[in-house]
Amino acid sequence: MSIEVIFGKVLRNIREDKKLSQEQLAHLSELDRTYISLLERGKRRPTINTLIALCKPLGLKPSEFLGEIEKELY
Amino acid sequence: MSIEVIFGKVLRNIREDKKLSQEQLAHLSELDRTYISLLERGKRRPTINTLIALCKPLGLKPSEFLGEIEKELY
């Protein structure tokens, strides 16, 4: 599984855990909703800037988000 | 300080701690040396794929690298 696909899976899981829609997350992170959909489907490679922007409304630290990805990677 | 500049500072510090040149890190991470120089000068926004590629030869987890950035951010 590619890094982008893992990232998308983790992003969707955390977003759904927080009971946020893509629309709400887009608004809170000041990103475009379609971009969030593309990220969740593993179609884009997010920068660390995007990761940091997403983590604020998701209420976790970027290092914690990466920790979730590492569980799937290593 | 922008996220890219913080990233570059942290990257340079860790690379120098490991006594690696930009050339050696480029070879080991399969990235271009000029790109590493641009990253270290805060001129590029790395993707998480690039972060993960850099962390292998630097001998730390991406979440640990992000933890270093968080120290400067928050």
Backbone of each chain as nested JSON, in Angstrom:
{
  "chains": [
    {"id": "A", "residues": [
      {"number": 1, "name": "MET", "atoms": {"N": [0.838, -1.189, 0.0], "CA": [0.0, 0.0, 0.0], "C": [0.888, 1.26, 0.0]}},
      {"number": 2, "name": "SER", "atoms": {"N": [0.586, 2.203, -0.879], "CA": [1.437, 3.4, -0.988], "C": [1.218, 4.332, 0.211]}},
      {"number": 3, "name": "ILE", "atoms": {"N": [2.193, 5.228, 0.413], "CA": [2.128, 6.188, 1.519], "C": [0.861, 7.05, 1.388]}},
      {"number": 4, "name": "GLU", "atoms": {"N": [0.561, 7.478, 0.14], "CA": [-0.626, 8.326, -0.062], "C": [-1.909, 7.584, 0.34]}},
      {"number": 5, "name": "VAL", "atoms": {"N": [-1.999, 6.297, -0.009], "CA": [-3.218, 5.52, 0.301], "C": [-3.341, 5.333, 1.814]}},
      {"number": 6, "name": "ILE", "atoms": {"N": [-2.199, 5.049, 2.469], "CA": [-2.216, 4.906, 3.933], "C": [-2.641, 6.227, 4.579]}},
      {"number": 7, "name": "PHE", "atoms": {"N": [-2.044, 7.33, 4.076], "CA": [-2.391, 8.664, 4.609], "C": [-3.897, 8.888, 4.499]}},
      {"number": 8, "name": "GLY", "atoms": {"N": [-4.457, 8.57, 3.32], "CA": [-5.89, 8.778, 3.095], "C": [-6.759, 7.973, 4.038]}},
      {"number": 9, "name": "LYS", "atoms": {"N": [-6.357, 6.722, 4.273], "CA": [-7.108, 5.835, 5.185], "C": [-7.086, 6.396, 6.607]}},
      {"number": 10, "name": "VAL", "atoms": {"N": [-5.883, 6.803, 7.038], "CA": [-5.733, 7.329, 8.398], "C": [-6.548, 8.623, 8.54]}},
      {"number": 11, "name": "LEU", "atoms": {"N": [-6.463, 9.488, 7.517], "CA": [-7.197, 10.765, 7.56], "C": [-8.701, 10.507, 7.69]}},
      {"number": 12, "name": "ARG", "atoms": {"N": [-9.209, 9.596, 6.879], "CA": [-10.661, 9.312, 6.917], "C": [-11.053, 8.745, 8.291]}},
      {"number": 13, "name": "ASN", "atoms": {"N": [-10.249, 7.803, 8.799], "CA": [-10.571, 7.194, 10.103], "C": [-10.653, 8.249, 11.205]}},
      {"number": 14, "name": "ILE", "atoms": {"N": [-9.611, 9.132, 11.248], "CA": [-9.571, 10.134, 12.311], "C": [-10.736, 11.123, 12.145]}},
      {"number": 15, "name": "ARG", "atoms": {"N": [-10.982, 11.552, 10.883], "CA": [-12.066, 12.508, 10.634], "C": [-13.417, 11.911, 11.091]}},
      {"number": 16, "name": "GLU", "atoms": {"N": [-13.634, 10.646, 10.741], "CA": [-14.918, 10.011, 11.099], "C": [-15.015, 9.807, 12.608]}},
      {"number": 17, "name": "ASP", "atoms": {"N": [-13.886, 9.475, 13.251], "CA": [-13.864, 9.372, 14.725], "C": [-14.305, 10.683, 15.373]}},
      {"number": 18, "name": "LYS", "atoms": {"N": [-13.887, 11.79, 14.747], "CA": [-14.221, 13.112, 15.303], "C": [-15.602, 13.576, 14.843]}},
      {"number": 19, "name": "LYS", "atoms": {"N": [-16.305, 12.698, 14.09], "CA": [-17.66, 13.041, 13.605], "C": [-17.651, 14.342, 12.78]}},
      {"number": 20, "name": "LEU", "atoms": {"N": [-16.623, 14.511, 11.977], "CA": [-16.575, 15.68, 11.086], "C": [-16.851, 15.221, 9.652]}},
      {"number": 21, "name": "SER", "atoms": {"N": [-17.612, 16.025, 8.915], "CA": [-17.782, 15.741, 7.486], "C": [-16.56, 16.291, 6.75]}},
      {"number": 22, "name": "GLN", "atoms": {"N": [-16.382, 15.899, 5.489], "CA": [-15.285, 16.459, 4.687], "C": [-15.464, 17.98, 4.59]}},
      {"number": 23, "name": "GLU", "atoms": {"N": [-16.743, 18.371, 4.461], "CA": [-17.074, 19.805, 4.326], "C": [-16.608, 20.572, 5.566]}},
      {"number": 24, "name": "GLN", "atoms": {"N": [-16.924, 20.007, 6.742], "CA": [-16.55, 20.693, 7.988], "C": [-15.04, 20.751, 8.127]}},
      {"number": 25, "name": "LEU", "atoms": {"N": [-14.366, 19.635, 7.838], "CA": [-12.897, 19.604, 7.94], "C": [-12.275, 20.594, 6.958]}},
      {"number": 26, "name": "ALA", "atoms": {"N": [-12.854, 20.673, 5.757], "CA": [-12.334, 21.609, 4.745], "C": [-12.422, 23.037, 5.268]}},
      {"number": 27, "name": "HIS", "atoms": {"N": [-13.572, 23.368, 5.818], "CA": [-13.778, 24.73, 6.331], "C": [-12.801, 25.037, 7.464]}},
      {"number": 28, "name": "LEU", "atoms": {"N": [-12.664, 24.106, 8.409], "CA": [-11.827, 24.331, 9.588], "C": [-10.336, 24.364, 9.268]}},
      {"number": 29, "name": "SER", "atoms": {"N": [-9.946, 23.6, 8.242], "CA": [-8.507, 23.539, 7.909], "C": [-8.152, 24.501, 6.786]}},
      {"number": 30, "name": "GLU", "atoms": {"N": [-9.193, 25.214, 6.304], "CA": [-9.001, 26.173, 5.193], "C": [-8.418, 25.49, 3.952]}},
      {"number": 31, "name": "LEU", "atoms": {"N": [-8.852, 24.248, 3.736], "CA": [-8.481, 23.532, 2.518], "C": [-9.763, 23.301, 1.71]}},
      {"number": 32, "name": "ASP", "atoms": {"N": [-9.59, 22.931, 0.449], "CA": [-10.761, 22.72, -0.397], "C": [-11.352, 21.327, -0.149]}},
      {"number": 33, "name": "ARG", "atoms": {"N": [-12.674, 21.237, -0.146], "CA": [-13.316, 19.941, 0.138], "C": [-12.895, 18.879, -0.891]}},
      {"number": 34, "name": "THR", "atoms": {"N": [-12.799, 19.269, -2.143], "CA": [-12.436, 18.259, -3.149], "C": [-11.007, 17.773, -2.911]}},
      {"number": 35, "name": "TYR", "atoms": {"N": [-10.159, 18.672, -2.4], "CA": [-8.778, 18.259, -2.105], "C": [-8.771, 17.216, -0.994]}},
      {"number": 36, "name": "ILE", "atoms": {"N": [-9.629, 17.432, 0.017], "CA": [-9.706, 16.462, 1.12], "C": [-10.204, 15.11, 0.606]}},
      {"number": 37, "name": "SER", "atoms": {"N": [-11.146, 15.155, -0.301], "CA": [-11.648, 13.91, -0.9], "C": [-10.525, 13.207, -1.67]}},
      {"number": 38, "name": "LEU", "atoms": {"N": [-9.746, 13.98, -2.431], "CA": [-8.617, 13.398, -3.186], "C": [-7.582, 12.801, -2.232]}},
      {"number": 39, "name": "LEU", "atoms": {"N": [-7.302, 13.528, -1.122], "CA": [-6.344, 13.008, -0.132], "C": [-6.845, 11.683, 0.437]}},
      {"number": 40, "name": "GLU", "atoms": {"N": [-8.128, 11.638, 0.806], "CA": [-8.677, 10.438, 1.451], "C": [-8.681, 9.247, 0.501]}},
      {"number": 41, "name": "ARG", "atoms": {"N": [-8.72, 9.526, -0.808], "CA": [-8.692, 8.434, -1.79], "C": [-7.26, 8.129, -2.246]}},
      {"number": 42, "name": "GLY", "atoms": {"N": [-6.272, 8.761, -1.565], "CA": [-4.877, 8.451, -1.879], "C": [-4.415, 8.979, -3.215]}},
      {"number": 43, "name": "LYS", "atoms": {"N": [-5.098, 10.012, -3.699], "CA": [-4.802, 10.532, -5.037], "C": [-3.843, 11.738, -5.001]}},
      {"number": 44, "name": "ARG", "atoms": {"N": [-3.442, 12.18, -3.836], "CA": [-2.541, 13.324, -3.718], "C": [-1.48, 13.043, -2.648]}},
      {"number": 45, "name": "ARG", "atoms": {"N": [-0.307, 13.682, -2.824], "CA": [0.773, 13.548, -1.855], "C": [0.783, 14.813, -0.996]}},
      {"number": 46, "name": "PRO", "atoms": {"N": [0.308, 14.748, 0.224], "CA": [0.22, 15.962, 1.039], "C": [1.591, 16.462, 1.495]}},
      {"number": 47, "name": "THR", "atoms": {"N": [1.722, 17.784, 1.564], "CA": [2.936, 18.358, 2.147], "C": [2.772, 18.362, 3.664]}},
      {"number": 48, "name": "ILE", "atoms": {"N": [3.895, 18.611, 4.37], "CA": [3.777, 18.667, 5.831], "C": [2.948, 19.888, 6.235]}},
      {"number": 49, "name": "ASN", "atoms": {"N": [2.923, 20.906, 5.406], "CA": [2.072, 22.082, 5.658], "C": [0.6, 21.658, 5.682]}},
      {"number": 50, "name": "THR", "atoms": {"N": [0.196, 20.844, 4.71], "CA": [-1.186, 20.347, 4.655], "C": [-1.458, 19.478, 5.878]}},
      {"number": 51, "name": "LEU", "atoms": {"N": [-0.511, 18.59, 6.212], "CA": [-0.673, 17.736, 7.391], "C": [-0.902, 18.593, 8.643]}},
      {"number": 52, "name": "ILE", "atoms": {"N": [-0.111, 19.623, 8.815], "CA": [-0.223, 20.484, 9.992], "C": [-1.572, 21.223, 9.988]}},
      {"number": 53, "name": "ALA", "atoms": {"N": [-1.993, 21.667, 8.799], "CA": [-3.279, 22.381, 8.697], "C": [-4.442, 21.451, 9.056]}},
      {"number": 54, "name": "LEU", "atoms": {"N": [-4.352, 20.178, 8.683], "CA": [-5.427, 19.213, 8.974], "C": [-5.458, 18.848, 10.462]}},
      {"number": 55, "name": "CYS", "atoms": {"N": [-4.298, 18.785, 11.083], "CA": [-4.222, 18.289, 12.464], "C": [-4.883, 19.222, 13.476]}},
      {"number": 56, "name": "LYS", "atoms": {"N": [-4.86, 20.531, 13.191], "CA": [-5.474, 21.46, 14.167], "C": [-6.941, 21.107, 14.404]}},
      {"number": 57, "name": "PRO", "atoms": {"N": [-7.788, 21.132, 13.337], "CA": [-9.203, 20.806, 13.579], "C": [-9.432, 19.345, 13.981]}},
      {"number": 58, "name": "LEU", "atoms": {"N": [-8.509, 18.458, 13.647], "CA": [-8.681, 17.051, 14.037], "C": [-8.258, 16.829, 15.486]}},
      {"number": 59, "name": "GLY", "atoms": {"N": [-7.624, 17.847, 16.067], "CA": [-7.279, 17.794, 17.485], "C": [-6.188, 16.815, 17.849]}},
      {"number": 60, "name": "LEU", "atoms": {"N": [-5.25, 16.64, 16.933], "CA": [-4.09, 15.819, 17.32], "C": [-2.827, 16.436, 16.735]}},
      {"number": 61, "name": "LYS", "atoms": {"N": [-1.673, 15.993, 17.27], "CA": [-0.407, 16.554, 16.806], "C": [0.008, 15.856, 15.505]}},
      {"number": 62, "name": "PRO", "atoms": {"N": [0.699, 16.583, 14.632], "CA": [1.176, 15.957, 13.392], "C": [2.014, 14.702, 13.653]}},
      {"number": 63, "name": "SER", "atoms": {"N": [2.797, 14.73, 14.739], "CA": [3.62, 13.545, 15.05], "C": [2.718, 12.353, 15.417]}},
      {"number": 64, "name": "GLU", "atoms": {"N": [1.591, 12.623, 16.046], "CA": [0.649, 11.539, 16.385], "C": [0.024, 10.972, 15.105]}},
      {"number": 65, "name": "PHE", "atoms": {"N": [-0.314, 11.884, 14.179], "CA": [-0.885, 11.449, 12.89], "C": [0.137, 10.545, 12.183]}},
      {"number": 66, "name": "LEU", "atoms": {"N": [1.404, 10.989, 12.145], "CA": [2.474, 10.192, 11.501], "C": [2.643, 8.854, 12.213]}},
      {"number": 67, "name": "GLY", "atoms": {"N": [2.449, 8.862, 13.542], "CA": [2.542, 7.612, 14.292], "C": [1.525, 6.591, 13.815]}},
      {"number": 68, "name": "GLU", "atoms": {"N": [0.331, 7.066, 13.462], "CA": [-0.71, 6.174, 12.93], "C": [-0.282, 5.608, 11.576]}},
      {"number": 69, "name": "ILE", "atoms": {"N": [0.346, 6.449, 10.778], "CA": [0.811, 5.995, 9.455], "C": [1.934, 4.967, 9.631]}},
      {"number": 70, "name": "GLU", "atoms": {"N": [2.809, 5.226, 10.601], "CA": [3.931, 4.31, 10.832], "C": [3.443, 2.911, 11.226]}},
      {"number": 71, "name": "LYS", "atoms": {"N": [2.317, 2.853, 11.942], "CA": [1.761, 1.542, 12.334], "C": [1.468, 0.701, 11.095]}},
      {"number": 72, "name": "GLU", "atoms": {"N": [1.105, 1.367, 10.002], "CA": [0.744, 0.642, 8.771], "C": [1.975, 0.425, 7.889]}},
      {"number": 73, "name": "LEU", "atoms": {"N": [2.961, 1.325, 8.035], "CA": [4.14, 1.287, 7.162], "C": [5.178, 0.272, 7.613]}},
      {"number": 74, "name": "TYR", "atoms": {"N": [5.445, 0.278, 8.928], "CA": [6.563, -0.532, 9.457], "C": [6.055, -1.77, 10.185]}}
    ]},
    {"id": "B", "residues": [
      {"number": 1, "name": "MET", "atoms": {"N": [8.371, 32.137, 12.072], "CA": [9.155, 31.307, 11.17], "C": [8.22, 30.334, 10.441]}},
      {"number": 2, "name": "SER", "atoms": {"N": [8.354, 30.217, 9.145], "CA": [7.443, 29.347, 8.389], "C": [7.769, 27.869, 8.636]}},
      {"number": 3, "name": "ILE", "atoms": {"N": [6.784, 27.016, 8.317], "CA": [6.944, 25.567, 8.494], "C": [8.129, 25.066, 7.658]}},
      {"number": 4, "name": "GLU", "atoms": {"N": [8.237, 25.598, 6.418], "CA": [9.334, 25.143, 5.554], "C": [10.7, 25.499, 6.152]}},
      {"number": 5, "name": "VAL", "atoms": {"N": [10.8, 26.717, 6.746], "CA": [12.089, 27.142, 7.31], "C": [12.43, 26.288, 8.534]}},
      {"number": 6, "name": "ILE", "atoms": {"N": [11.404, 26.027, 9.363], "CA": [11.627, 25.17, 10.531], "C": [12.057, 23.773, 10.074]}},
      {"number": 7, "name": "PHE", "atoms": {"N": [11.362, 23.256, 9.062], "CA": [11.711, 21.92, 8.529], "C": [13.175, 21.886, 8.097]}},
      {"number": 8, "name": "GLY", "atoms": {"N": [13.587, 22.945, 7.377], "CA": [14.967, 22.995, 6.877], "C": [15.991, 23.03, 7.986]}},
      {"number": 9, "name": "LYS", "atoms": {"N": [15.68, 23.794, 9.032], "CA": [16.599, 23.897, 10.186], "C": [16.731, 22.534, 10.879]}},
      {"number": 10, "name": "VAL", "atoms": {"N": [15.589, 21.889, 11.094], "CA": [15.596, 20.58, 11.768], "C": [16.344, 19.554, 10.902]}},
      {"number": 11, "name": "LEU", "atoms": {"N": [16.093, 19.581, 9.597], "CA": [16.756, 18.632, 8.684], "C": [18.274, 18.811, 8.754]}},
      {"number": 12, "name": "ARG", "atoms": {"N": [18.722, 20.064, 8.663], "CA": [20.171, 20.325, 8.692], "C": [20.768, 19.86, 10.025]}},
      {"number": 13, "name": "ASN", "atoms": {"N": [20.088, 20.185, 11.14], "CA": [20.619, 19.799, 12.463], "C": [20.785, 18.284, 12.573]}},
      {"number": 14, "name": "ILE", "atoms": {"N": [19.739, 17.552, 12.169], "CA": [19.783, 16.089, 12.294], "C": [20.852, 15.522, 11.358]}},
      {"number": 15, "name": "ARG", "atoms": {"N": [20.909, 16.033, 10.125], "CA": [21.905, 15.549, 9.151], "C": [23.322, 15.755, 9.698]}},
      {"number": 16, "name": "GLU", "atoms": {"N": [23.572, 16.952, 10.247], "CA": [24.921, 17.256, 10.757], "C": [25.234, 16.412, 11.993]}},
      {"number": 17, "name": "ASP", "atoms": {"N": [24.193, 16.185, 12.83], "CA": [24.396, 15.301, 13.995], "C": [24.851, 13.914, 13.566]}},
      {"number": 18, "name": "LYS", "atoms": {"N": [24.3, 13.468, 12.431], "CA": [24.618, 12.126, 11.927], "C": [25.9, 12.143, 11.099]}},
      {"number": 19, "name": "LYS", "atoms": {"N": [26.558, 13.35, 11.009], "CA": [27.819, 13.474, 10.239], "C": [27.637, 13.02, 8.777]}},
      {"number": 20, "name": "LEU", "atoms": {"N": [26.493, 13.387, 8.189], "CA": [26.25, 13.099, 6.778], "C": [26.356, 14.4, 5.985]}},
      {"number": 21, "name": "SER", "atoms": {"N": [26.975, 14.324, 4.8], "CA": [26.964, 15.488, 3.907], "C": [25.621, 15.499, 3.162]}},
      {"number": 22, "name": "GLN", "atoms": {"N": [25.302, 16.616, 2.495], "CA": [24.074, 16.673, 1.685], "C": [24.164, 15.616, 0.582]}},
      {"number": 23, "name": "GLU", "atoms": {"N": [25.386, 15.469, 0.061], "CA": [25.634, 14.493, -1.023], "C": [25.291, 13.071, -0.548]}},
      {"number": 24, "name": "GLN", "atoms": {"N": [25.797, 12.727, 0.649], "CA": [25.557, 11.371, 1.163], "C": [24.075, 11.157, 1.438]}},
      {"number": 25, "name": "LEU", "atoms": {"N": [23.435, 12.166, 2.052], "CA": [21.999, 12.04, 2.353], "C": [21.204, 11.916, 1.057]}},
      {"number": 26, "name": "ALA", "atoms": {"N": [21.603, 12.681, 0.044], "CA": [20.906, 12.614, -1.254], "C": [20.991, 11.198, -1.829]}},
      {"number": 27, "name": "HIS", "atoms": {"N": [22.187, 10.652, -1.792], "CA": [22.385, 9.3, -2.335], "C": [21.551, 8.278, -1.566]}},
      {"number": 28, "name": "LEU", "atoms": {"N": [21.601, 8.352, -0.24], "CA": [20.923, 7.362, 0.606], "C": [19.394, 7.471, 0.548]}},
      {"number": 29, "name": "SER", "atoms": {"N": [18.911, 8.697, 0.353], "CA": [17.45, 8.895, 0.344], "C": [16.885, 8.887, -1.074]}},
      {"number": 30, "name": "GLU", "atoms": {"N": [17.823, 8.726, -2.045], "CA": [17.424, 8.726, -3.465], "C": [16.709, 10.021, -3.859]}},
      {"number": 31, "name": "LEU", "atoms": {"N": [17.198, 11.122, -3.264], "CA": [16.693, 12.448, -3.643], "C": [17.861, 13.215, -4.268]}},
      {"number": 32, "name": "ASP", "atoms": {"N": [17.544, 14.308, -4.919], "CA": [18.589, 15.093, -5.572], "C": [19.274, 16.011, -4.565]}},
      {"number": 33, "name": "ARG", "atoms": {"N": [20.598, 16.138, -4.67], "CA": [21.33, 16.959, -3.691], "C": [20.833, 18.41, -3.694]}},
      {"number": 34, "name": "THR", "atoms": {"N": [20.549, 18.954, -4.865], "CA": [20.1, 20.352, -4.898], "C": [18.743, 20.485, -4.21]}},
      {"number": 35, "name": "TYR", "atoms": {"N": [17.94, 19.421, -4.287], "CA": [16.636, 19.473, -3.622], "C": [16.819, 19.512, -2.107]}},
      {"number": 36, "name": "ILE", "atoms": {"N": [17.796, 18.725, -1.615], "CA": [18.072, 18.732, -0.173], "C": [18.554, 20.109, 0.266]}},
      {"number": 37, "name": "SER", "atoms": {"N": [19.38, 20.73, -0.555], "CA": [19.847, 22.081, -0.249], "C": [18.663, 23.054, -0.209]}},
      {"number": 38, "name": "LEU", "atoms": {"N": [17.764, 22.945, -1.156], "CA": [16.571, 23.815, -1.19], "C": [15.702, 23.577, 0.051]}},
      {"number": 39, "name": "LEU", "atoms": {"N": [15.541, 22.301, 0.423], "CA": [14.75, 21.982, 1.622], "C": [15.378, 22.626, 2.855]}},
      {"number": 40, "name": "GLU", "atoms": {"N": [16.722, 22.478, 2.974], "CA": [17.407, 22.986, 4.175], "C": [17.338, 24.511, 4.249]}},
      {"number": 41, "name": "ARG", "atoms": {"N": [17.184, 25.165, 3.092], "CA": [17.081, 26.625, 3.085], "C": [15.617, 27.077, 3.15]}},
      {"number": 42, "name": "GLY", "atoms": {"N": [14.704, 26.103, 3.384], "CA": [13.288, 26.47, 3.542], "C": [12.631, 26.932, 2.263]}},
      {"number": 43, "name": "LYS", "atoms": {"N": [13.185, 26.509, 1.133], "CA": [12.682, 26.983, -0.161], "C": [11.671, 26.01, -0.796]}},
      {"number": 44, "name": "ARG", "atoms": {"N": [11.45, 24.892, -0.188], "CA": [10.501, 23.922, -0.715], "C": [9.592, 23.379, 0.399]}},
      {"number": 45, "name": "ARG", "atoms": {"N": [8.392, 22.938, 0.0], "CA": [7.463, 22.342, 0.953], "C": [7.494, 20.826, 0.753]}},
      {"number": 46, "name": "PRO", "atoms": {"N": [8.134, 20.091, 1.638], "CA": [8.265, 18.65, 1.432], "C": [6.946, 17.908, 1.619]}},
      {"number": 47, "name": "THR", "atoms": {"N": [6.766, 16.867, 0.814], "CA": [5.616, 15.986, 1.046], "C": [5.974, 14.996, 2.151]}},
      {"number": 48, "name": "ILE", "atoms": {"N": [4.952, 14.301, 2.648], "CA": [5.265, 13.29, 3.677], "C": [6.075, 12.155, 3.053]}},
      {"number": 49, "name": "ASN", "atoms": {"N": [5.941, 11.938, 1.765], "CA": [6.753, 10.927, 1.073], "C": [8.238, 11.293, 1.169]}},
      {"number": 50, "name": "THR", "atoms": {"N": [8.546, 12.578, 0.934], "CA": [9.925, 13.052, 1.039], "C": [10.406, 12.925, 2.478]}},
      {"number": 51, "name": "LEU", "atoms": {"N": [9.553, 13.302, 3.438], "CA": [9.913, 13.177, 4.851], "C": [10.269, 11.733, 5.183]}},
      {"number": 52, "name": "ILE", "atoms": {"N": [9.45, 10.805, 4.731], "CA": [9.67, 9.378, 5.026], "C": [10.957, 8.899, 4.35]}},
      {"number": 53, "name": "ALA", "atoms": {"N": [11.214, 9.373, 3.122], "CA": [12.436, 8.98, 2.403], "C": [13.684, 9.491, 3.123]}},
      {"number": 54, "name": "LEU", "atoms": {"N": [13.608, 10.688, 3.696], "CA": [14.759, 11.262, 4.399], "C": [15.019, 10.558, 5.729]}},
      {"number": 55, "name": "CYS", "atoms": {"N": [13.939, 10.147, 6.381], "CA": [14.09, 9.612, 7.743], "C": [14.829, 8.281, 7.786]}},
      {"number": 56, "name": "LYS", "atoms": {"N": [14.69, 7.472, 6.727], "CA": [15.377, 6.167, 6.761], "C": [16.877, 6.346, 6.97]}},
      {"number": 57, "name": "PRO", "atoms": {"N": [17.585, 7.078, 6.035], "CA": [19.037, 7.235, 6.245], "C": [19.397, 8.074, 7.469]}},
      {"number": 58, "name": "LEU", "atoms": {"N": [18.479, 8.919, 7.931], "CA": [18.775, 9.723, 9.121], "C": [18.56, 8.911, 10.402]}},
      {"number": 59, "name": "GLY", "atoms": {"N": [17.972, 7.729, 10.263], "CA": [17.834, 6.822, 11.39], "C": [16.844, 7.257, 12.451]}},
      {"number": 60, "name": "LEU", "atoms": {"N": [15.784, 7.943, 12.029], "CA": [14.719, 8.243, 12.991], "C": [13.366, 8.112, 12.315]}},
      {"number": 61, "name": "LYS", "atoms": {"N": [12.331, 8.011, 13.16], "CA": [10.99, 7.846, 12.624], "C": [10.434, 9.21, 12.179]}},
      {"number": 62, "name": "PRO", "atoms": {"N": [9.599, 9.205, 11.149], "CA": [8.992, 10.464, 10.709], "C": [8.258, 11.187, 11.851]}},
      {"number": 63, "name": "SER", "atoms": {"N": [7.635, 10.414, 12.737], "CA": [6.924, 11.057, 13.858], "C": [7.918, 11.752, 14.79]}},
      {"number": 64, "name": "GLU", "atoms": {"N": [9.121, 11.189, 14.924], "CA": [10.151, 11.829, 15.763], "C": [10.619, 13.127, 15.103]}},
      {"number": 65, "name": "PHE", "atoms": {"N": [10.769, 13.077, 13.77], "CA": [11.182, 14.275, 13.032], "C": [10.121, 15.367, 13.235]}},
      {"number": 66, "name": "LEU", "atoms": {"N": [8.845, 14.994, 13.094], "CA": [7.742, 15.962, 13.285], "C": [7.741, 16.505, 14.711]}},
      {"number": 67, "name": "GLY", "atoms": {"N": [8.118, 15.623, 15.671], "CA": [8.189, 16.067, 17.067], "C": [9.184, 17.206, 17.231]}},
      {"number": 68, "name": "GLU", "atoms": {"N": [10.289, 17.127, 16.503], "CA": [11.293, 18.202, 16.552], "C": [10.71, 19.5, 15.981]}},
      {"number": 69, "name": "ILE", "atoms": {"N": [9.946, 19.371, 14.921], "CA": [9.321, 20.556, 14.312], "C": [8.295, 21.155, 15.273]}},
      {"number": 70, "name": "GLU", "atoms": {"N": [7.539, 20.26, 15.93], "CA": [6.502, 20.743, 16.861], "C": [7.112, 21.564, 18.0]}},
      {"number": 71, "name": "LYS", "atoms": {"N": [8.322, 21.203, 18.418], "CA": [8.996, 21.956, 19.497], "C": [9.151, 23.421, 19.109]}},
      {"number": 72, "name": "GLU", "atoms": {"N": [9.366, 23.653, 17.797], "CA": [9.576, 25.023, 17.323], "C": [8.243, 25.692, 16.981]}},
      {"number": 73, "name": "LEU", "atoms": {"N": [7.246, 24.886, 16.64], "CA": [5.959, 25.431, 16.174], "C": [5.046, 25.841, 17.321]}},
      {"number": 74, "name": "TYR", "atoms": {"N": [4.971, 24.942, 18.316], "CA": [3.984, 25.161, 19.39], "C": [4.651, 25.628, 20.676]}}
    ]}
  ]
}
